[in-house]
Amino acid sequence: MTTKRRGLGFLFIFTAFTTCGNVEQTVVKSLGNSTFTGSGYHSLGIIYGVFSFSNLLAPTVVKVIGAKVCMFLSGLLYSGYIAVFIIPSTWSFYLTSVLIGIGAALLWTAQGEFLVENSEASTINRNTGMFWALLQCSMLFGNLYIYLDWNGKTDISESSRRNIFLFLLVASVLGALSFLVLRKSHNEEEMLSEEEGQSLLSARTMYKSRANSALQDAKSEFKTILQLLKTKTILLLSPCMAYSGLELAFYSGVYGTCIGATTHFGEAAKGLIGISGIVVGAGEIVGGGLFGLLCKNSRFRRTSVVFLGMVVHFIASYLIFLNIPADAPIVLETTTQQTPYLNPSVSIALLCSFLLGLGDSCFNTQLYSILGHIYAEESTPAFAIFKFIQSVSAAVAFFYSGYLMLMWQLLLMVILGFTGTLCFFVVERMQDFFVDSQEY
């Protein structure tokens, strides 16, 4: 039940944020406000850049104020970012980009702790898959709104933009409020029971003692992060984590912009951004359900799923290279000027959207699974490292996305995806060897 409630909270918040990220660059390009000079790519790059370094401090904050409160406050920061698009200004656009980066670090670190504390070795794959599927449902509803509102339009009106982001703001606020009904984690319950036994102490002294204790634990967690960063397992998993960041940036912010800028799609182009987001979400849901709910906790299946993810993404990259104009990510005021190798096909474009979502779920569910399996006793720092590496990679990808032609972006993803998959296989083999040696 805890997994479902947490998943529903993320569903509402990321209905707002993923839809926003999918259309952000397109919306920014359409603004008729001459005083607004922001870039959607740069904003997303700032978010993931701040997110990456905030992840190093996030475990400290989670320990001090608790995972439940962290998730609620983070949800409010997400809502503030969405609200900026109703009446956009450059300074508030970039300020909230910084704030949401901090909030995202708290949110994901707290949910990682919740995941492990409410799972066992036999249920972590199931819970990971269930949470991932609920999270990725967020790509359906907001993007459906985008399709219904933008289909057949070449320009995005001010009233259309405001209506869309008011809808997304309400969804985000509901998600933040839903975290308040989560039950407390086991650690927080133990803390509270200890405090009840100190009823003779003043409330101020009691909470000060709790904060000091939490800070000491957090310092220990930070030292653990530094220690884990030096381990062979984390170093080997780093290319796979980094690849998940590159493809996150591509499917969540770049590919939709490419489709919307493709001249050959005509008046359907803007509406196809929404359909593409829905199909990416469908791929994520299928992957999360198939590889999380149906697979048992098996190392063989983890390597098989990651290999499938690599193959699926390679196929998607090749088809996108053939189907989408090379200048699609970088055009600003106009649509694409170059002609791709194939006559652009809506069917192929949407097939690639599905493959991007399916492959992403392959990598992410198995990374969460292997980290939860190997670092069950050090879950908070392990998940913080994962999000740090992933978000640094995503930030870099967003900053180069407005300058690099599509073919070079795809080539970078193929190279890093292949390297990351090989390294993942090595880690699984190391785990097999460790288990075998314990049996003798």
N, C-alpha and C positions, 0 to 999 in steps of 0.2 A: 504493500500500500504506500509506503514511504517513497519508493521508486516512482510509482505512478504519479503521486502528488508533485514530486520534484519535477518530473517530466512535463507535467501540465503547466507548471510555472514557466519552465523554459520554452514550452510551446507558445505561450502568449508573448513573452518578451522577444523571442526570436522570430515570431511572425512579423513583428515590427522591424527588428534590426536586419534580418536577412533580406526582407523585401526592400528596405531602405538601401542596403548595400548593393543590391542587384540593379537598382534604377538610379543610384545616386549620381554617377557621372553623367548620365543622360539628362537627369533633372537639372543639374548644375549648368550643363551646356545650353539648356533651353531658357534659362532665366534672362529676362529682358532688362534686369537691373544693372545699369552700367557701373554702379558702385560696388557690386559684389565681384570679387576677384578670386574666390576660392576654387579649388580643384577637388573633385570627388576622390580621385586616386590619391592625392596628397593627404586628404582627410583620413582615408582608410589606412594609409601608410603610417600616419601619426598615431592612430588608434592602436595598431598592432605593434608599433615601436615602443610606445609607452607601456602597453600591455606586457611586452616581453620583459622589461626591466622591473615593472611592478610585481611580476611573478616572484621575483627573488625576495620581496618583502611581504608578499601576500600571506604566506603561512604564519608570520608573526601576528598580523592583524586578525587572522582567523582564530588563532589561539587565544587572543586577548578578548575579543568581543563575541566570538562564537560564530559557527558556520551559518546558522539561521539568520542572524542579524545582518551578517555580511551579504548574504544573497538578497535580502530585502533592500538594503541601502544601494547595492549595485543595480537592482532593478529600477530604482529611482533615477540613477545616473543615466541609464539607457533611455529612460523616458525623456530626460532633459535634452538628449541629443536629437531624438525624433522631433521634439517640439521646435527646434531651431528651423526646420524646413518649412514651418508654417509662415514665419516671417523671417526670412534668411538675412543674415548679415555676416560679413567675413570674420569679424572678431569672435562672435559667439559660436560660429561654425567650428573654428579651430580650437577655441577654449573647451567646448564640450567634447571635441575629439580627444583632448588630453584627459578630461575627466572620465570619459567612458572607457579609455584604456586602463585607468586605475580600477574602475568598477569591474571591468571584465576579468582582471587578474584575481580580484577577490571572489567573484562569482564562480569561476572555474576551479579555483583551488578549493573552495568550500564544497562544491558539488563532488569533487574527487574524493574528499574526505568522507562525505555522506555515502558515496558509492561503496567504498571499502568497508566502512563501519556497519553497513546494512547488508553485506554480502558475505558468503562463505566461499571456499574454494570451488565447491560444486555448483554455486549459483552465480558466480561473478560474470560468466559469459552471458547467462540469461538476463541478468539485471542490466548489463552493459547494452545488450541488444535492445531491450525494452526501452531503456532511457533514450538510446540513440534514435530509435524509430519515432518515439513521441517528439523528440527534439526536431527531427527532420520533417515532421508533419507541418512545422512552422513555414515551410517553403510553399505550402499549398495555398493557404487562404489569402494572404496578402498579395501573392502573385496572381491569383485568380481575379482579385479586384483590379490589379493593374491591367490585365488582359481585357476585362469587360469595359474598363474606362478608356483605355488608350487604343483599342483596336480600330483601325481605319483613320487614325489621326496622325498627322505629320508634325504637329506642334503640341506642346503641353501647356494648357492655359493656367493662369494663376488660380482660378477657382478649382480646377481639377487637382492641382498640386496641393492646395490647402485641404480639400476634402479627403484626399488619400492620406495625408499625414495626420489629420485629426483622427481618422480611423485607426491608424497605426499607433498613435499616442494612447488611445483608450486601451488597446490590446496590451501595450507595454505596462501601463499602470496596473491593470488587472493581474498581470503576471507577477509584478512586484508584491502586490497584496497577497497573492496565493502562497507565498513563502512563509507568511505569518502563521499559517495553519499547520505547518510541518511539525511533527513531534521532535523533541530535542534528541540529539545524538546521545549515544551511550556515555561518552566522556562528559558531556554537559550534565547529564542526569547524575553521574557520580559526583561531579563538582557541587551540584545543588544539594545532594544528600549530605555532603561533608559540611556545607554551610549551615544546613538546618541543625546540625549538631553543635554549632558554635553560636547558638541563639543568644548567649549572654554577651557576646561581643556587639559593639555598635555596628550598624549597617555600613557606615563609612569604613571602619576598620576591616570588616569582613570583605568588602569589595576591593579594598586596597590590597589585602592579602591575596585575594584571587588574581588580581591583575599582576602582582609581582611574580606569583607562581607561574602564571601564563607566559610572562615575558621571559622567565628563565627557560621554560620549555621551548619558547620560540627561538631563543638564541641557540639552543641545542639543535633545533630543526634547521636553522640557517647553516650551522656548521656541517650538518648532515648533507645539505644541498651541495656545499663545497666539496665534501668528501665523495659524494656520488658522482659529481661531474668528472672526477678523476678515474672512475672505475671503467674497466674494459667494456662492461655491458652497456653502460650509458653512452660511451664513446662510439660503440658499434651501432647502437640504435639511433644515434644523432642524424646520420644521412636520411634515414627513413622519416624521422620526425621533421627534418627540414623539408623533405619532399612534400609532406602533408601540408606544410605552410605554403609552398609554391602553388600547389593545385587548389588549395583553399582560396587563395587570392584570385586564381584564374576563374574558377567556376562561380565564385560569389560576387565578383565585381567586374571582371574583365570580359568574360564570354558574353554575358547579356548585353553589355555595351557594344560589343562587336556585332551582334545580331541586329541591334537597333540602328547601327550605322551602315548596314549593308544596303547599298542602293538598289540591288536587284530584288529585294523583298518589297519594295514600293511602300504603299500605305499600310501594309500589314506589319512592317518592321517593328514599330514601337509596341504594338500589341504582342508580338512574338517574344519580347523580353519577358513578359509575364508568363507566357506558356512555357518558355525555356526554364524559368525558375521552378514552375510546377513539376516539369518532367525531371529536373535535377533532384527535386525533393522525392519524387516517386522512386528514382534510383537509390537514393539514400535509405528510404523506408524498406524497399525490397532487400537491400543488402543488410541493413540492421536486423530485420526480422529473420532472414535466412541464415546469416552467419552468427547471430547472437542468440536467438531463441532456439534454433534447431540444432546447433552444434554443441556437443558436450565439451568439457574443458580438456581439450586434446592438443598437444603441441603439433602433431601431424596436421591437424585441420587448420591450425593457425598459419603454418607455412603455406598450405594449399590456398587458403583464402588470400593471403598477401600476394602470392604468385598470380592468382586470378585477377586481383586488382591491378597489378602491373600490366598484364596483357590487355585488359579492358581499356586502361588509360592509353596504352600505345596505339590501339586501334582508333580510339577517339581522337588522339592527336593527329594521326595521319589523315583521317577524314576531315578534320577541321582545317588542316593545311590545304587540302584540295578544294574545300567548299566555301571558305570565308576569305575575303580579300585581305591581303597582307597588311594594308594600312588601316584596317578596321579599328584597332585599339587606340590609334593616335590622332585620328581626325577630330577636329573641334567644331567649327562652325558648319561644315558641310558633311554630307555622307561620303562613303568611300569613292575613290577615284580609280583604283586599280581593279583589274579583273582577275578572279581566281582561276585555277586550272580547270575546275568544273563549272558548269552553269549552276549558281547557288541554288540549292534545294532545301526547302523548308523541312522535308522529311529527314534528310541527312543531318541538318542542323539540330533537330530535336532528338534524333537518335544519339548524337554526340552528347547532348545534355543529359540523357538518361545514363549513358556510359560514364560520364564524369561523376555523377552522383553515386552510381553503383561502385565504381572504383574507390571513391573517397571513403565510402562506408567500409570497404574491405580493409583499407589501411588503418582507419581510426579505431574501429572496434577491436582489431587485433593488437594495436599498440596499447590501448587501454587494458586489454586482457593480459598481455604479457607483463606490463608494468604492475598490475594488480597481483599477478601470480608471483613474480620475482620479489617485489618489494611490498609484500602484504603488511609488514611491520613498519615500513617507512613510506607509506602511501602519499602523505601530503608533500614532502619534498620531491618525490619521484614525479608526481603529476605536475608540480610546479616547474620542474626542469623540462618536461615534455612541452608544456604550454610556452615556456620561455623560448625554446629552440624553434617551435612551430611558428610563433608570432614574430620573431626576428626575421625568419624566412619570408613570412607573408608581408611584413613591412617593406622589406627590400623589393619583393615582387611588385607591390603596389607603386612604389616610387619609380621603378623602371618601366612599368606598364604603359605609361603615357609617352614613352620615348622609343621603345624597341618595337620593331615590326613583329607581326604575329609569328612568323616562321622562327625567329630567334627565341621568342618566349617558349614556344613549343619544344624546341631543341633542348633548351635548358631543363625543362621538366622531364624529358625523356632520359637525359643523361643522369640526372639526380635520382629519378625513379628507379632506374636499373641498379645504380649503386646502392640505394637504400634497401632494395629487395634482397640483394646479395648479403648485405650486412645483417639483415633480419634473420636470414637463414643461418648465418654463422652463430648468432646469439642462441637460436633454438638448438643448434647442434651442441653448443656449450652446455645448455641446460640438460640435454639428453645425457651427455658425458658425466655431468655432475650427479644426476639421478642414478646412472648405472654404477658409478664408483661407490655410492652410498650403499648399494645392495650387496657389495662384497664385504 
